[in-house]
Amino acid sequence: MRLLLLLVLFAGCRAGFYSWQVAPPNSAPKIKIALNAVDANASGVARPVLQQIGRVQIFDVAPIVRDRLATECTNESCQLAIACQWSTQHGATYYARASVAATAGAYVLDVYDVNGCKRVPALSQELGGQAQPAHAEPEGQPPGQTPPVPEQPTIGKNGIEGAPGDGYYALFRGNKYLGEVHVRDAGSPDEKVRAMHYGTKPMVGDLLDPRGIRRFVDVALSAGAAWAFSEPMLGLGAHLRFYSFEGGLQVGFTGELLFHDDDFVGVFTGEVGYGWPIAPGLILSGNLGAGTVTTHYYRPELEFPLGGRGSQLTPLVRLQTFFVGSYYATLDVGVILTDDADKLDLPAAQIPFLRLSLGADVRSSASEKNSHARRAAAARATTPTSAR
């Protein structure tokens, strides 16, 4: 009896669902900002700019703190240490300092993350022009209203504008879906936007739709071939797998049956593993399976069948792909190990195998409709009244 490389081809589908880890638009908690404006003019121009960040709550730094900054400090480091400490004690995420420059009435807005008191370039502004009177309405806005808050986070030149925070986002250019990204350290100098689909390249102006970590249920049927019992054998099988966009823990079940006339080899495996993202759209995992091997075959010279059932371990390496389109591929390379080779009448205790999966991704149409609705609402909110 000979049993060589086992080749299996799966064709199936993969359904993704989201576990929300960031709040959807309009339900994210407000970001608290402590504002230190040197005069009423600075406050008047700084507040509308800060409100463009998203859902924010702005409160003024207490007068006693401003007095401390003027009397106790002789350098900027001292002022920032006192201001950030006070802002932290009052629940603020950011400390903002606004002043009107002497030249041409221009204003300068510096925003600091109170955790470490580091300046956030993406939120800071250095703009020219005449400063507006305190609490004056920006030009073109109806009385009593502030500029519309963009509902849709956008990738700007200096970072993400209007993002609720770290998390997972679907990326859109216009109304075209471009995949998903993972945002880390949002609003800080170390902000990172990592593409999670192969071929996804975020650009300035792209819109971000808050999602969550995407998890998958992967179901497939298989057709395969092998050389066993000195004859070619065909195979059928199925697998069920659960895993995440970010790698991490994976769980799966696989059953495969190779047959020729009355001869067959059956392999059933339950597996666990752990995956690591190695590039956009690529996850490499190490998995270990355990289960059973069953062999059954006849020989003309014998009056009874040979074979039996034994246990097996299946260590394997898996490469998973995530493309923007509605398809995916998975490659497994491993070996089936058994101590019951004699009982199973196998020529060796190791059976190497190669397994390729090709399938279609299924995305939620309801989720995409909601995304389009939110993007349309954001576009309307940022369109001037005169242009409608």
NORPE-V182807 format. One record per residue. N is the residue number from 0. RES is the residue in one letter. SS is DSSP state (2 for helix, 1 for strand, 0 for the rest). PHI is phi in degrees with one decimal (none if undefined). Layout:
n = {N & N}
res = {RES & RES}
ss = {SS & SS}
phi = {PHI & PHI}
This chain:
n = {0 & 1 & 2 & 3 & 4 & 5 & 6 & 7 & 8 & 9 & 10 & 11 & 12 & 13 & 14 & 15 & 16 & 17 & 18 & 19 & 20 & 21 & 22 & 23 & 24 & 25 & 26 & 27 & 28 & 29 & 30 & 31 & 32 & 33 & 34 & 35 & 36 & 37 & 38 & 39 & 40 & 41 & 42 & 43 & 44 & 45 & 46 & 47 & 48 & 49 & 50 & 51 & 52 & 53 & 54 & 55 & 56 & 57 & 58 & 59 & 60 & 61 & 62 & 63 & 64 & 65 & 66 & 67 & 68 & 69 & 70 & 71 & 72 & 73 & 74 & 75 & 76 & 77 & 78 & 79 & 80 & 81 & 82 & 83 & 84 & 85 & 86 & 87 & 88 & 89 & 90 & 91 & 92 & 93 & 94 & 95 & 96 & 97 & 98 & 99 & 100 & 101 & 102 & 103 & 104 & 105 & 106 & 107 & 108 & 109 & 110 & 111 & 112 & 113 & 114 & 115 & 116 & 117 & 118 & 119 & 120 & 121 & 122 & 123 & 124 & 125 & 126 & 127 & 128 & 129 & 130 & 131 & 132 & 133 & 134 & 135 & 136 & 137 & 138 & 139 & 140 & 141 & 142 & 143 & 144 & 145 & 146 & 147 & 148 & 149 & 150 & 151 & 152 & 153 & 154 & 155 & 156 & 157 & 158 & 159 & 160 & 161 & 162 & 163 & 164 & 165 & 166 & 167 & 168 & 169 & 170 & 171 & 172 & 173 & 174 & 175 & 176 & 177 & 178 & 179 & 180 & 181 & 182 & 183 & 184 & 185 & 186 & 187 & 188 & 189 & 190 & 191 & 192 & 193 & 194 & 195 & 196 & 197 & 198 & 199 & 200 & 201 & 202 & 203 & 204 & 205 & 206 & 207 & 208 & 209 & 210 & 211 & 212 & 213 & 214 & 215 & 216 & 217 & 218 & 219 & 220 & 221 & 222 & 223 & 224 & 225 & 226 & 227 & 228 & 229 & 230 & 231 & 232 & 233 & 234 & 235 & 236 & 237 & 238 & 239 & 240 & 241 & 242 & 243 & 244 & 245 & 246 & 247 & 248 & 249 & 250 & 251 & 252 & 253 & 254 & 255 & 256 & 257 & 258 & 259 & 260 & 261 & 262 & 263 & 264 & 265 & 266 & 267 & 268 & 269 & 270 & 271 & 272 & 273 & 274 & 275 & 276 & 277 & 278 & 279 & 280 & 281 & 282 & 283 & 284 & 285 & 286 & 287 & 288 & 289 & 290 & 291 & 292 & 293 & 294 & 295 & 296 & 297 & 298 & 299 & 300 & 301 & 302 & 303 & 304 & 305 & 306 & 307 & 308 & 309 & 310 & 311 & 312 & 313 & 314 & 315 & 316 & 317 & 318 & 319 & 320 & 321 & 322 & 323 & 324 & 325 & 326 & 327 & 328 & 329 & 330 & 331 & 332 & 333 & 334 & 335 & 336 & 337 & 338 & 339 & 340 & 341 & 342 & 343 & 344 & 345 & 346 & 347 & 348 & 349 & 350 & 351 & 352 & 353 & 354 & 355 & 356 & 357 & 358 & 359 & 360 & 361 & 362 & 363 & 364 & 365 & 366 & 367 & 368 & 369 & 370 & 371 & 372 & 373 & 374 & 375 & 376 & 377 & 378 & 379 & 380 & 381 & 382 & 383 & 384 & 385 & 386 & 387}
res = {M & R & L & L & L & L & L & V & L & F & A & G & C & R & A & G & F & Y & S & W & Q & V & A & P & P & N & S & A & P & K & I & K & I & A & L & N & A & V & D & A & N & A & S & G & V & A & R & P & V & L & Q & Q & I & G & R & V & Q & I & F & D & V & A & P & I & V & R & D & R & L & A & T & E & C & T & N & E & S & C & Q & L & A & I & A & C & Q & W & S & T & Q & H & G & A & T & Y & Y & A & R & A & S & V & A & A & T & A & G & A & Y & V & L & D & V & Y & D & V & N & G & C & K & R & V & P & A & L & S & Q & E & L & G & G & Q & A & Q & P & A & H & A & E & P & E & G & Q & P & P & G & Q & T & P & P & V & P & E & Q & P & T & I & G & K & N & G & I & E & G & A & P & G & D & G & Y & Y & A & L & F & R & G & N & K & Y & L & G & E & V & H & V & R & D & A & G & S & P & D & E & K & V & R & A & M & H & Y & G & T & K & P & M & V & G & D & L & L & D & P & R & G & I & R & R & F & V & D & V & A & L & S & A & G & A & A & W & A & F & S & E & P & M & L & G & L & G & A & H & L & R & F & Y & S & F & E & G & G & L & Q & V & G & F & T & G & E & L & L & F & H & D & D & D & F & V & G & V & F & T & G & E & V & G & Y & G & W & P & I & A & P & G & L & I & L & S & G & N & L & G & A & G & T & V & T & T & H & Y & Y & R & P & E & L & E & F & P & L & G & G & R & G & S & Q & L & T & P & L & V & R & L & Q & T & F & F & V & G & S & Y & Y & A & T & L & D & V & G & V & I & L & T & D & D & A & D & K & L & D & L & P & A & A & Q & I & P & F & L & R & L & S & L & G & A & D & V & R & S & S & A & S & E & K & N & S & H & A & R & R & A & A & A & A & R & A & T & T & P & T & S & A & R}
ss = {0 & 0 & 1 & 0 & 0 & 1 & 1 & 1 & 1 & 1 & 1 & 1 & 1 & 1 & 1 & 1 & 1 & 1 & 1 & 1 & 0 & 0 & 0 & 0 & 0 & 0 & 0 & 0 & 0 & 0 & 1 & 1 & 1 & 1 & 1 & 1 & 1 & 0 & 0 & 2 & 2 & 2 & 2 & 2 & 2 & 2 & 2 & 2 & 2 & 2 & 2 & 0 & 0 & 0 & 0 & 1 & 1 & 1 & 1 & 1 & 0 & 0 & 2 & 2 & 2 & 2 & 2 & 2 & 2 & 2 & 2 & 2 & 0 & 0 & 0 & 2 & 2 & 2 & 2 & 2 & 2 & 2 & 2 & 2 & 2 & 2 & 2 & 2 & 2 & 0 & 0 & 0 & 0 & 1 & 1 & 1 & 1 & 1 & 1 & 1 & 0 & 0 & 0 & 0 & 0 & 0 & 1 & 1 & 1 & 1 & 1 & 1 & 1 & 0 & 0 & 0 & 0 & 1 & 1 & 0 & 0 & 0 & 0 & 0 & 1 & 1 & 1 & 0 & 0 & 0 & 0 & 0 & 0 & 0 & 0 & 0 & 0 & 0 & 0 & 0 & 0 & 0 & 0 & 0 & 0 & 0 & 0 & 0 & 0 & 0 & 0 & 0 & 1 & 1 & 1 & 1 & 0 & 0 & 1 & 1 & 1 & 0 & 0 & 0 & 0 & 0 & 1 & 1 & 1 & 1 & 1 & 1 & 1 & 0 & 0 & 1 & 1 & 1 & 1 & 1 & 1 & 1 & 1 & 1 & 0 & 0 & 0 & 0 & 0 & 0 & 0 & 1 & 1 & 1 & 1 & 0 & 0 & 1 & 0 & 0 & 0 & 0 & 0 & 0 & 0 & 0 & 1 & 1 & 1 & 1 & 0 & 1 & 1 & 1 & 1 & 1 & 1 & 1 & 1 & 1 & 1 & 1 & 1 & 1 & 1 & 1 & 1 & 1 & 0 & 0 & 1 & 1 & 1 & 1 & 1 & 1 & 1 & 1 & 1 & 1 & 1 & 1 & 1 & 1 & 0 & 0 & 1 & 1 & 1 & 1 & 1 & 1 & 1 & 1 & 1 & 1 & 1 & 1 & 1 & 1 & 0 & 0 & 1 & 1 & 1 & 1 & 1 & 1 & 1 & 1 & 1 & 1 & 1 & 1 & 1 & 1 & 1 & 1 & 1 & 0 & 0 & 1 & 1 & 1 & 1 & 1 & 1 & 1 & 1 & 1 & 1 & 1 & 1 & 1 & 1 & 1 & 1 & 0 & 0 & 0 & 0 & 0 & 0 & 0 & 0 & 1 & 1 & 1 & 1 & 1 & 1 & 1 & 1 & 1 & 1 & 1 & 1 & 1 & 1 & 1 & 1 & 0 & 1 & 0 & 0 & 0 & 0 & 1 & 1 & 1 & 1 & 1 & 1 & 1 & 1 & 1 & 1 & 0 & 0 & 0 & 2 & 2 & 2 & 2 & 0 & 0 & 0 & 0 & 0 & 1 & 1 & 1 & 1 & 1 & 1 & 1 & 1 & 1 & 1 & 1 & 1 & 1 & 0 & 0 & 2 & 2 & 2 & 2 & 2 & 2 & 2 & 2 & 2 & 2 & 2 & 2 & 2 & 2 & 2 & 2 & 2 & 0 & 0 & 0 & 2 & 2 & 2 & 0}
phi = {none & -124.9 & -136.1 & -103.9 & -58.9 & -92.7 & -110.0 & -133.7 & -116.2 & -103.9 & -129.5 & -156.9 & -139.0 & -132.1 & -104.1 & -106.6 & -136.8 & -108.0 & -108.5 & -64.2 & -119.6 & -125.3 & -75.5 & -63.2 & -55.0 & 73.4 & -125.2 & -70.6 & -62.9 & -69.7 & -88.2 & -90.6 & -127.1 & -91.0 & -106.1 & -114.4 & -101.1 & -70.0 & -156.5 & -65.7 & -61.5 & -61.4 & -64.4 & -63.4 & -90.6 & -77.4 & -61.5 & -59.4 & -66.4 & -65.2 & -67.5 & -72.1 & -62.3 & 148.1 & -81.1 & -126.0 & -123.9 & -105.1 & -135.4 & -79.3 & -65.9 & -61.7 & -55.8 & -65.5 & -72.8 & -62.6 & -64.7 & -62.6 & -61.8 & -79.5 & -99.7 & -96.3 & -113.7 & -116.4 & -144.2 & -67.7 & -59.4 & -64.3 & -61.9 & -66.4 & -61.0 & -67.1 & -66.1 & -68.3 & -63.3 & -65.1 & -62.5 & -62.8 & -62.6 & -103.5 & 80.5 & -81.6 & -90.8 & -129.0 & -113.2 & -115.4 & -119.8 & -121.1 & -146.6 & -100.6 & -71.5 & -69.7 & -81.2 & 58.4 & 66.4 & -71.8 & -119.7 & -126.9 & -122.5 & -113.6 & -114.7 & -123.4 & -76.8 & -65.5 & -81.2 & 98.6 & 53.7 & -98.5 & -66.9 & -105.7 & -60.3 & -64.5 & -106.7 & -83.9 & -132.7 & -129.2 & -121.7 & -92.1 & 107.2 & -79.9 & -70.4 & -87.7 & -61.5 & -57.5 & 61.3 & -71.3 & -78.6 & -59.5 & -58.7 & 89.7 & -103.5 & -61.0 & -56.3 & 82.0 & -119.8 & -94.5 & -57.7 & -61.0 & -81.2 & -63.4 & -76.9 & -102.3 & -57.9 & -133.5 & -81.5 & -103.3 & -66.3 & -108.2 & 130.4 & -80.4 & -107.2 & 82.4 & -78.1 & -65.4 & 150.2 & -62.3 & 156.0 & -111.5 & -136.8 & -82.6 & -103.7 & -129.4 & -120.2 & 70.0 & -107.3 & -94.6 & -75.8 & -116.0 & 110.9 & -131.0 & -133.0 & -114.8 & -100.9 & -126.2 & 53.8 & -58.7 & 80.4 & -107.8 & -61.9 & -96.4 & -56.7 & -132.4 & -121.0 & -106.4 & -69.9 & -111.2 & -109.3 & -66.6 & 90.4 & -78.7 & -131.4 & -60.2 & -135.6 & -59.5 & 99.9 & -67.8 & -96.2 & -117.5 & -109.4 & -58.5 & -126.5 & -176.5 & -65.4 & -92.9 & -116.3 & -125.5 & -113.7 & -111.7 & -122.7 & -150.4 & -106.9 & -126.4 & -135.0 & -150.8 & -150.6 & -157.9 & -114.9 & -143.5 & 53.4 & 61.4 & -152.6 & -70.6 & -131.4 & -94.0 & -139.5 & -132.1 & -174.2 & -160.0 & -140.3 & -134.0 & -134.3 & -128.4 & -160.9 & -118.0 & -61.5 & -95.5 & 80.8 & 75.3 & -66.4 & -128.2 & -135.0 & -159.5 & -136.4 & -136.1 & -131.1 & -135.7 & -133.0 & -105.4 & -147.2 & -155.4 & 55.1 & -96.4 & -94.5 & -156.3 & -128.7 & -117.4 & -129.2 & -120.7 & -139.8 & -105.4 & -138.4 & -133.0 & -164.3 & -141.1 & -115.5 & -129.4 & -68.2 & -108.9 & -169.5 & -55.4 & 80.4 & -131.2 & -124.9 & -107.1 & -131.1 & -109.3 & -127.9 & -130.4 & -111.8 & -145.4 & 177.2 & -128.8 & -125.4 & -125.5 & -122.5 & -157.7 & -156.4 & -113.4 & -129.7 & -55.6 & -79.7 & -111.4 & -96.0 & -136.8 & -75.5 & -106.8 & 114.4 & 167.9 & -129.2 & -144.8 & -91.9 & -153.1 & -118.0 & -132.0 & -78.1 & -153.4 & -114.0 & -126.2 & -114.7 & -111.0 & -118.4 & -136.7 & -103.1 & -66.4 & -71.2 & -93.0 & -152.5 & -154.8 & -140.8 & -135.6 & -122.0 & -114.5 & -130.7 & -162.4 & -147.5 & -93.3 & -110.7 & -144.1 & -93.7 & -108.4 & -59.9 & -66.1 & -64.1 & -86.9 & 58.5 & -96.7 & -75.3 & -148.9 & -91.2 & -126.3 & -122.8 & -71.8 & -148.4 & -130.5 & -129.8 & -118.7 & -116.8 & -125.0 & -159.0 & -115.1 & -83.0 & -113.9 & -105.5 & -75.5 & -67.6 & -64.2 & -63.1 & -67.8 & -62.2 & -64.2 & -63.1 & -62.2 & -64.8 & -67.1 & -66.2 & -64.9 & -64.9 & -64.2 & -64.4 & -65.3 & -66.3 & -94.8 & -89.2 & -57.3 & -59.7 & -68.8 & -91.4 & -82.8}
